Amino acid sequence: INIVKPANPTRHETAKYTYSFKGWTSTIVDVTENVVYTAVYDSTIRSYTITFVNGSKEMQSSNVAYGTTPSYKGETPTKKATAQYAYTFKGWSPAIASVSGNATYTAVFDSSVNKYTVSFINGDKILQTSSVAYGEMPKYTGETPTKASTKSY
């Protein structure tokens, strides 16, 4: 009797594992009775690409194993201040979670309106100084400034 060994079977990968055929549960021999051979597989935990970005700039990209919680290891992301706003790094969007597929995390920032020092001066005397938020109209609340008369004026 000539035994024909079947082709190596395959097993569909899952989100967590890839599989490679390892062999059969026992050695295939000449048939003398009913027998069942079961495929045996080696499993490998899959890795996925996890990327951290700040705007359009990629800050970090690496392969991370399924089920592992990724972490950002680079410098704290920054966002350039404008005349109106200052920015503080808040975290990542979406919230960092254990790996179940490729993911991109985007830096998120809190913003605060810049304040500026506004001074009202009469000659060389400071009449009032206050901190005013960008876009607000400063208000002078002191007495009307005066200047001593001269012979000419």
BELUR-V958399 format. One record per pair of residues at least 24 apart in sequence whose ideal C-beta (glycine too) atoms are under 10 Angstrom apart, sorted by the first residue. I is the first residue (numbers start at 0). J is the second residue. Records with the same first field share a line. If there is no record, write none. Layout:
I = J + J
This chain:
0 = 29 + 30 + 31
1 = 29
2 = 27 + 28 + 29 + 30
3 = 27
4 = 36
5 = 36 + 38
7 = 38
8 = 37 + 38 + 40
9 = 38 + 40
10 = 38 + 40 + 42
12 = 42 + 43 + 45
13 = 42 + 45 + 65
14 = 45 + 47 + 65 + 66 + 98 + 99 + 100
15 = 42 + 43 + 44 + 45 + 64 + 65 + 66 + 98 + 99
16 = 40 + 41 + 42 + 43 + 44 + 45 + 65
17 = 41 + 42 + 43 + 44 + 45 + 46
18 = 42 + 43
19 = 43
44 = 98
45 = 98 + 99 + 100
46 = 98 + 101
47 = 98 + 99 + 100 + 101 + 102
48 = 98 + 100 + 101 + 102 + 103
49 = 95 + 98 + 100 + 101 + 102 + 103 + 104
50 = 101 + 102 + 103 + 104 + 105
51 = 76 + 91 + 95 + 102 + 103 + 104 + 105 + 106
52 = 76 + 91 + 103 + 104 + 105 + 106
53 = 77 + 78 + 88 + 105 + 106 + 107 + 108
54 = 78 + 79 + 105 + 106
56 = 106
57 = 103
58 = 104 + 105 + 106
59 = 104
60 = 103
62 = 98 + 101
63 = 97 + 98 + 101 + 102
64 = 97 + 98
65 = 97 + 98 + 99 + 100
66 = 97 + 98 + 99
67 = 97 + 98
68 = 95 + 96 + 97 + 98
69 = 95 + 96 + 97 + 98 + 102 + 104
70 = 95
71 = 95 + 104 + 106
75 = 106
76 = 105 + 106 + 107 + 108
77 = 106 + 108
78 = 106 + 107 + 108 + 109 + 110
80 = 110 + 111 + 113
81 = 110 + 113 + 133
82 = 113 + 115 + 133 + 134
83 = 110 + 111 + 112 + 113 + 132 + 133 + 134
84 = 108 + 109 + 110 + 111 + 112 + 113 + 133
85 = 109 + 110 + 111 + 112 + 113 + 114 + 133
86 = 110 + 111
87 = 111
119 = 144
120 = 144
121 = 145 + 146
122 = 146 + 147
